[in-house]
Amino acid sequence: MADRTCGILVVEDDPLIRRLLTTALVVRGHSVETCADGATGLYEMKKSLYDVLITDYHMPGMTGMQLVEGVREAKIRIATILMSGSSLKELGLTARDLDGIQFLQKPFGIGELLVSLRKALKSGSR
């Protein structure tokens, strides 16, 4: 699949990681919006169209999986990448729980992010 530019919503409570992700993605031609928490991310998802959601798992107020569940309940179909400093096992999740969501364990490199982005766009869905 050829790379294509897309609209991405990054939901991450750490401002440094938000800025690094935004820079890496914008340099590659993507349009990026950011939010610092899941509730704001869910609000943004309901009002604007995005191709990809990239969210951290551990955030105050709402976890990344709770955000994903809210997006699913709202019947928003979107390619999704879930990030965490913890492993799936540590989170108590399995590949089945992710159901098409790409998982990136922190720390990760930009190359890994781009591979996950391509996979998310293939499996994800609008």
N, C-alpha and C positions, 0 to 999 in steps of 0.2 A: 504494500500500500504506500503510495507516495505521501510524503508529508504534506499537510495542508494547514493553513492557518485556521484558528478557531477561537471562539469566545470562551474564556475560562474564568470560573469563579474559584478563588482560593480562600478557604476558610481555615485560618490558623491563628491561634492566640499569641504566638511569639512574633513580635514585630520584625526581628532580624530574619527569621525564616520566611515570613511573608514577603519581605523586601527581596531576599535572595531568589525565591521562586518567581516573583514578578519580573525581576530583571532577566533571569535566564529565559523566561518564556517570551517576554516582549522583544528581546534581542532576536528571537527566532520568528518574529512576525505575528505572534498571537496577541489578541486583545485580552487584557487581564483586569478583573475587578477583584477587590479583596474585602474580607470581613474578619473581625477578630473573635467572633463567637458564633455558635451554631444557630441561635435564635435569629440573629441578623442574617446569617446565611440562608436560612429557610425563607425569611421574608423576601430577600433578594431573588431567590429561586422562583418564588411565586409571582413576582412582578416583571422579571426580565428573562429572556431566553439565553441560555448558555449551551455550549456544546459539551463542556466538561466541568465536572465538580472535582476539585482537589481539596480534601479536608483532613485535618489532623484528627486523631482519635481522642486524645486527652485534651479537653477544653473545659473551662468552668461553665457550669450551668447545663450544658448539653454535650454529650459525647458525639464524636463523628458518626458513630453507628445510629444514634438517636436522630441525628440530622438526616442520614440516609433513609431511615424509616419514615421520617416526616415527608421527605421528598417523594418516597414511594406512595404514602397515603394520599398525597396531593396529586398522584398520578402523573408526576413529571418524569419523563423518560430522559435519562442523561447518562453519558459515560462518566464513570466515577473512579477516582483513585483515593484510597484511604491510606494515610500515613500514620506511623506510630514509632516511638522509640522502643516499644515492647513488641515481642513476637506475637504471632497469632495465638500460640499456645498460652502465653502469659495473659493475653486478653480474654482467653476462654472461647476463642473463635476457631472455626474450621473453614476450609475452602468452601464448603457447602453454605456456611453462614453468609459468606461474601456474595454468592450468587451473581457472578459476572463482574464483581468489583475488583479492580486491581489493588494489590496491597504492596506498599513500599515501607520497609523497615528503615528507620533513621539510625545512623546517618546513611545517606545515599548520595551518589554522584549525579550530575546532570545527565549523563548518558543513561543511567538507570531510569531517571524521570522521563526522558524522551521515549525510551522503549515502552515504559508503562503507559505513556500517553497514547502511543500508537496502538497498543493492545486494547486500551480502554475504548478508543474510537472504533476499533474493529468489533469488539464484543458489546459495547455500550449501545446505546441507542435511541436515537430519535427516529 
